[in-house]
Amino acid sequence: MTETNVIQASNNHKPIWYEPFLDRGIIPDFIMRLGVRNLLQVRLKEINFGDIQKNQQRKSIYVNQLKERPIAEHTNKANEQHYEVSTEFMQTCLGQRMKYSCCLFPNGNETLDEAEECMLESYCVKARLQDGMNILDLGCGWGSLCLYLCEKYPNAKITALSNSSTQREYINGIAQQKGFKNLNVITADVKEFDFEDESKFDRILSIEMFEHMKNYEFLFSKISNWLKPQGLLFVHIFCHREQPYDFVIDDGWMAKYFFTGGTMPSADLFSYFQTNLRVVDQWTINGIHYSKTSEAWLKMMDKNKIQAINHLKTTYGEDAVTWFHRWRTFYIAVAELFKYNNGNEWCVTHYLFEKKGQ
């Protein structure tokens, strides 16, 4: 079995004949959901050889190849697809905290706003945060975490790093409205950026950013230099329970429109990258929580359809209606992905790392 055969999912996909129908919004949701489930079955066959030895071989080769790849690929495309979309559009979908990542539904019946708060609070507990710390929110999105930390820890110094100018403007605006004086938002690409004074942070938290990365060896090395000797790194990722894989641009609708260059980590992937940082704790969260999150986003967007389309015109112009349907398809696909096998196939994993030698 060659490395190429082991690593690559099949690229023998037929042309995506159904795209025009998705773009026009004429496929009923229940048909779309059935289609997504069928594609998920195909994906599972591609990444599972039905043999534990071959599966581990595939994973080992993938891990070794990651160490030779760039730290990230197609970062400009990722920005276009998600993070430079107008903030006003995202406000028609997300909760009050603008958390564009998995939320937590401990009782199953929380509102989206409540579920945002539950997950944010869980980060504080798991990352062992305390007031007065110097904290970095790495890949800060629309500021759900860094703004929450400013409120909860008024004596902490919060830094937020994102490569999106749209997000920086929004976060600074909210911080100014709320009178926060302990937040600094930086727009930069993590591939090239470095802090002038290294070993400065007590805690670094990163929420659903590592899925846009490839060379974790290099990334963890860089982050370790930003941590104080007793500092900790907390990472939240979505993942497959066993096998990591790439989103290849000619490999399907999701990679083409929403996750070009992305990575689907396995739940254990980061345990293979402990040269500079050591895993001290790990938590797994059932995928149902992400399914509920995406269903809530879909419901919000449908409720605010007219406003959503108007705001999409800022980014997509005359294609705004087409992209409204694409965002609907995206939210449905995410919901079905994480609901598959009762949330036990794709899930969310939290990691806590410390610097080696502590």
C-alpha positions as CSV (number, residue, x, y, z in Angstrom):
1,M,0.0,0.0,0.0
2,T,1.6,3.3,-1.1
3,E,1.6,6.4,1.0
4,T,-0.7,8.1,-1.5
5,N,-3.2,5.3,-1.3
6,V,-3.2,5.4,2.5
7,I,-3.5,9.1,2.9
8,Q,-5.8,10.4,0.2
9,A,-9.5,10.0,0.3
10,S,-10.9,9.0,-3.1
11,N,-11.1,11.9,-5.5
12,N,-13.2,10.0,-7.9
13,H,-16.2,12.1,-7.0
14,K,-18.6,12.9,-9.9
15,P,-19.1,16.5,-10.8
16,I,-21.4,18.2,-8.3
17,W,-24.5,18.0,-10.5
18,Y,-26.8,19.2,-7.7
19,E,-25.1,22.6,-7.1
20,P,-27.5,24.6,-9.2
21,F,-30.4,23.2,-7.3
22,L,-28.8,24.0,-3.9
23,D,-27.9,27.5,-5.1
24,R,-31.6,28.1,-6.0
25,G,-32.9,26.7,-2.7
26,I,-35.2,24.2,-4.4
27,I,-34.1,21.0,-2.7
28,P,-36.2,20.3,0.4
29,D,-34.3,20.2,3.6
30,F,-35.1,16.6,4.3
31,I,-33.7,15.6,0.9
32,M,-30.5,17.6,1.7
33,R,-30.2,16.0,5.0
34,L,-30.5,12.5,3.5
35,G,-27.9,13.5,0.9
36,V,-25.5,14.7,3.6
37,R,-25.8,11.4,5.5
38,N,-25.1,9.5,2.4
39,L,-21.9,11.5,1.7
40,L,-20.9,11.0,5.3
41,Q,-21.1,7.2,4.8
42,V,-18.9,7.6,1.7
43,R,-16.4,9.6,3.8
44,L,-16.3,7.0,6.5
45,K,-15.5,4.3,3.9
46,E,-12.7,6.4,2.6
47,I,-10.9,6.8,5.9
48,N,-11.6,3.4,7.4
49,F,-9.8,0.4,5.7
50,G,-11.6,-2.0,8.0
51,D,-8.3,-3.1,9.5
52,I,-6.8,-1.6,12.7
53,Q,-3.3,-2.0,11.5
54,K,-3.9,-0.3,8.1
55,N,-5.9,2.5,9.9
56,Q,-3.0,3.2,12.2
57,Q,-0.5,3.1,9.3
58,R,-2.6,5.7,7.5
59,K,-2.7,7.9,10.6
60,S,1.0,7.7,11.2
61,I,1.8,8.6,7.6
62,Y,-0.6,11.5,7.8
63,V,1.0,12.8,11.0
64,N,4.5,12.6,9.6
65,Q,3.5,14.4,6.4
66,L,1.9,17.2,8.5
67,K,5.4,17.9,10.0
68,E,6.7,18.6,6.5
69,R,3.9,20.8,5.3
70,P,3.4,24.6,5.7
71,I,1.9,25.8,8.9
72,A,-1.3,26.6,7.0
73,E,-2.6,26.4,3.5
74,H,-5.1,28.6,1.6
75,T,-5.4,31.0,4.5
76,N,-6.7,33.8,2.3
77,K,-9.5,31.5,1.0
78,A,-10.5,30.7,4.6
79,N,-10.7,34.4,5.4
80,E,-12.9,35.0,2.3
81,Q,-15.2,32.1,3.1
82,H,-15.8,32.9,6.8
83,Y,-14.1,35.7,8.5
84,E,-14.4,38.6,6.2
85,V,-18.2,38.0,5.7
86,S,-20.0,41.1,7.0
87,T,-20.4,41.1,10.8
88,E,-24.1,42.2,10.3
89,F,-24.8,39.0,8.4
90,M,-23.2,36.9,11.2
91,Q,-25.4,38.7,13.7
92,T,-28.4,37.3,11.9
93,C,-27.2,33.8,12.7
94,L,-25.2,33.7,15.9
95,G,-26.1,34.3,19.6
96,Q,-25.6,37.5,21.6
97,R,-21.9,36.5,22.3
98,M,-21.3,36.0,18.5
99,K,-19.7,32.6,19.3
100,Y,-18.9,31.1,15.9
101,S,-18.0,27.7,17.2
102,C,-19.5,24.8,19.1
103,C,-21.7,25.8,22.1
104,L,-22.6,23.6,25.1
105,F,-26.1,22.3,25.9
106,P,-25.7,20.5,29.3
107,N,-29.4,20.0,29.8
108,G,-30.3,19.8,26.1
109,N,-32.9,22.6,26.2
110,E,-30.7,25.7,26.6
111,T,-31.2,28.7,24.3
112,L,-28.4,29.5,22.0
113,D,-27.4,32.5,24.2
114,E,-27.3,30.2,27.2
115,A,-25.3,27.5,25.4
116,E,-22.7,30.1,24.4
117,E,-22.3,31.1,28.0
118,C,-22.0,27.5,29.1
119,M,-19.2,26.7,26.8
120,L,-17.3,30.0,27.5
121,E,-17.5,29.3,31.2
122,S,-16.2,25.7,30.7
123,Y,-13.1,27.2,29.0
124,C,-12.4,29.3,32.1
125,V,-12.6,26.2,34.3
126,K,-10.6,23.9,32.1
127,A,-7.9,26.4,31.3
128,R,-7.6,27.3,35.1
129,L,-8.0,31.0,34.5
130,Q,-7.7,33.6,37.2
131,D,-8.1,37.3,37.4
132,G,-4.9,39.2,36.8
133,M,-3.4,36.8,34.3
134,N,-2.0,37.8,30.9
135,I,-4.2,35.9,28.4
136,L,-4.0,35.4,24.6
137,D,-7.1,34.5,22.6
138,L,-5.5,33.0,19.5
139,G,-7.8,33.1,16.5
140,C,-10.4,35.2,18.3
141,G,-13.3,35.2,15.8
142,W,-15.8,37.9,16.6
143,G,-14.5,38.2,20.1
144,S,-16.9,35.9,22.0
145,L,-14.1,34.6,24.2
146,C,-11.9,37.7,24.6
147,L,-14.9,40.0,25.4
148,Y,-16.2,37.4,27.9
149,L,-12.8,37.3,29.6
150,C,-12.7,41.1,29.8
151,E,-16.0,41.0,31.7
152,K,-15.1,38.1,33.9
153,Y,-11.6,39.1,34.7
154,P,-11.4,42.9,34.8
155,N,-7.8,42.8,36.2
156,A,-6.5,40.5,33.5
157,K,-4.7,41.7,30.4
158,I,-6.4,40.2,27.3
159,T,-4.8,40.1,23.9
160,A,-6.8,38.8,20.9
161,L,-5.1,37.8,17.6
162,S,-7.0,37.3,14.3
163,N,-6.1,37.7,10.7
164,S,-9.5,39.4,9.9
165,S,-9.8,43.2,9.9
166,T,-13.6,42.9,9.9
167,Q,-13.4,41.0,13.2
168,R,-11.0,43.5,14.8
169,E,-13.3,46.4,14.0
170,Y,-16.2,44.7,15.5
171,I,-14.4,43.6,18.7
172,N,-12.9,47.0,19.3
173,G,-16.4,48.6,18.8
174,I,-18.0,46.3,21.4
175,A,-15.0,46.8,23.8
176,Q,-15.4,50.6,23.5
177,Q,-19.2,50.4,24.1
178,K,-18.7,48.4,27.3
179,G,-15.8,50.5,28.5
180,F,-13.2,47.7,28.5
181,K,-9.6,48.9,29.0
182,N,-7.9,45.6,29.3
183,L,-8.1,44.4,25.7
184,N,-5.7,44.7,22.8
185,V,-6.8,43.3,19.4
186,I,-4.1,42.5,16.8
187,T,-4.7,41.7,13.1
188,A,-1.9,39.4,11.9
189,D,-1.3,36.0,10.3
190,V,-0.1,33.5,12.8
191,K,2.2,32.0,10.2
192,E,4.4,35.1,10.2
193,F,3.6,37.0,13.4
194,D,5.7,36.9,16.6
195,F,5.4,38.9,19.8
196,E,8.4,41.0,20.5
197,D,8.7,39.9,24.1
198,E,8.4,36.1,24.2
199,S,7.3,34.1,27.2
200,K,4.7,36.7,28.1
201,F,1.4,34.8,28.5
202,D,0.1,32.9,31.5
203,R,-2.6,31.3,29.3
204,I,-3.2,30.9,25.6
205,L,-6.6,29.8,24.4
206,S,-7.5,28.9,20.9
207,I,-11.0,28.0,19.8
208,E,-11.5,26.2,16.4
209,M,-8.5,27.8,14.8
210,F,-6.2,24.7,14.6
211,E,-8.5,23.2,12.0
212,H,-7.2,25.8,9.6
213,M,-3.6,24.7,10.3
214,K,-1.3,21.9,9.0
215,N,2.2,21.9,10.5
216,Y,1.3,21.5,14.2
217,E,4.9,20.8,15.1
218,F,5.9,24.3,14.0
219,L,2.7,25.9,15.5
220,F,3.2,24.3,18.9
221,S,6.8,25.4,18.9
222,K,5.9,29.0,18.2
223,I,3.1,29.0,20.8
224,S,5.5,27.5,23.5
225,N,7.7,30.5,23.0
226,W,4.8,32.8,23.9
227,L,4.0,31.1,27.1
228,K,5.5,31.8,30.5
229,P,7.4,28.9,32.1
230,Q,4.3,27.8,34.1
231,G,1.9,28.9,31.3
232,L,-0.8,26.6,29.8
233,L,-2.3,26.3,26.4
234,F,-6.0,25.4,26.0
235,V,-7.3,24.2,22.6
236,H,-10.8,23.5,21.4
237,I,-11.1,21.6,18.1
238,F,-13.8,19.8,16.2
239,C,-12.6,16.4,15.1
240,H,-13.3,12.8,13.9
241,R,-13.1,10.3,16.7
242,E,-10.3,8.2,15.0
243,Q,-9.0,9.4,11.7
244,P,-7.7,12.8,10.5
245,Y,-8.1,14.0,7.0
246,D,-7.8,17.0,4.7
247,F,-10.5,19.0,3.0
248,V,-9.4,18.9,-0.6
249,I,-10.8,21.5,-2.9
250,D,-11.9,19.0,-5.6
251,D,-13.2,16.6,-3.0
252,G,-16.6,18.0,-2.4
253,W,-19.0,21.0,-1.8
254,M,-17.8,21.7,1.7
255,A,-14.1,22.1,0.7
256,K,-15.0,24.1,-2.3
257,Y,-17.1,26.8,-0.6
258,F,-16.5,26.7,3.1
259,F,-13.3,24.9,4.2
260,T,-10.7,25.1,1.5
261,G,-7.4,23.9,2.9
262,G,-9.0,22.8,6.2
263,T,-8.1,19.9,8.4
264,M,-10.4,17.5,10.2
265,P,-8.2,16.4,13.1
266,S,-8.7,13.1,14.9
267,A,-9.5,13.3,18.6
268,D,-6.0,12.1,19.4
269,L,-4.1,14.0,16.7
270,F,-2.3,16.5,19.0
271,S,-0.9,13.7,21.2
272,Y,1.5,13.1,18.3
273,F,2.9,16.7,18.6
274,Q,4.4,17.0,22.1
275,T,8.0,18.1,21.4
276,N,7.6,21.5,23.0
277,L,4.3,21.1,24.9
278,R,2.9,18.2,26.9
279,V,-0.8,17.2,27.1
280,V,-1.9,17.4,30.7
281,D,-5.6,16.9,30.2
282,Q,-8.1,16.1,27.5
283,W,-11.9,16.2,27.3
284,T,-14.3,14.9,24.6
285,I,-17.7,16.5,24.0
286,N,-20.4,14.6,22.1
287,G,-21.1,15.9,18.6
288,I,-24.8,16.5,19.4
289,H,-23.7,19.8,21.1
290,Y,-22.4,21.0,17.7
291,S,-25.4,19.7,15.9
292,K,-27.7,21.7,18.2
293,T,-25.5,24.8,17.7
294,S,-25.7,24.6,13.9
295,E,-29.4,24.0,14.0
296,A,-29.8,27.1,16.1
297,W,-27.7,29.1,13.6
298,L,-29.9,27.8,10.8
299,K,-33.1,28.7,12.7
300,M,-31.8,32.2,13.4
301,M,-30.8,32.8,9.8
302,D,-34.2,31.6,8.5
303,K,-36.0,33.8,11.0
304,N,-33.9,36.8,9.8
305,K,-33.9,35.9,6.1
306,I,-34.6,39.3,4.6
307,Q,-32.0,41.0,6.7
308,A,-29.5,38.2,6.1
309,I,-29.8,38.5,2.3
310,N,-29.4,42.3,2.5
311,H,-26.3,41.9,4.6
312,L,-24.9,39.2,2.3
313,K,-25.0,41.8,-0.6
314,T,-22.1,43.6,1.2
315,T,-19.9,40.5,0.5
316,Y,-21.5,38.8,-2.5
317,G,-23.3,41.5,-4.4
318,E,-25.8,40.1,-6.9
319,D,-25.0,36.6,-5.7
320,A,-26.4,37.3,-2.2
321,V,-29.5,35.0,-2.6
322,T,-27.3,32.2,-3.9
323,W,-25.0,32.6,-0.9
324,F,-27.9,32.6,1.5
325,H,-28.8,29.2,0.2
326,R,-25.2,28.1,0.5
327,W,-25.0,29.2,4.1
328,R,-28.2,27.3,4.8
329,T,-26.7,24.2,3.2
330,F,-23.5,24.7,5.2
331,Y,-25.4,24.8,8.5
332,I,-27.5,21.8,7.6
333,A,-24.3,19.9,6.6
334,V,-22.6,20.8,9.9
335,A,-25.7,19.8,11.9
336,E,-25.9,16.4,10.2
337,L,-22.2,15.7,10.4
338,F,-22.1,16.1,14.2
339,K,-25.4,14.3,14.7
340,Y,-24.2,11.3,12.9
341,N,-24.1,8.1,15.0
342,N,-25.7,10.0,17.8
343,G,-22.8,12.4,18.0
344,N,-20.2,9.6,18.5
345,E,-18.5,9.8,15.1
346,W,-17.5,13.5,14.8
347,C,-17.2,15.4,18.0
348,V,-15.4,18.2,19.9
349,T,-12.2,17.7,21.9
350,H,-10.6,20.1,24.4
351,Y,-6.8,19.9,25.2
352,L,-4.8,21.4,27.9
353,F,-1.0,21.6,27.4
354,E,1.9,22.8,29.6
355,K,5.5,23.6,28.6
356,K,7.8,20.6,28.6
357,G,10.1,20.4,31.6
358,Q,7.6,21.8,34.1
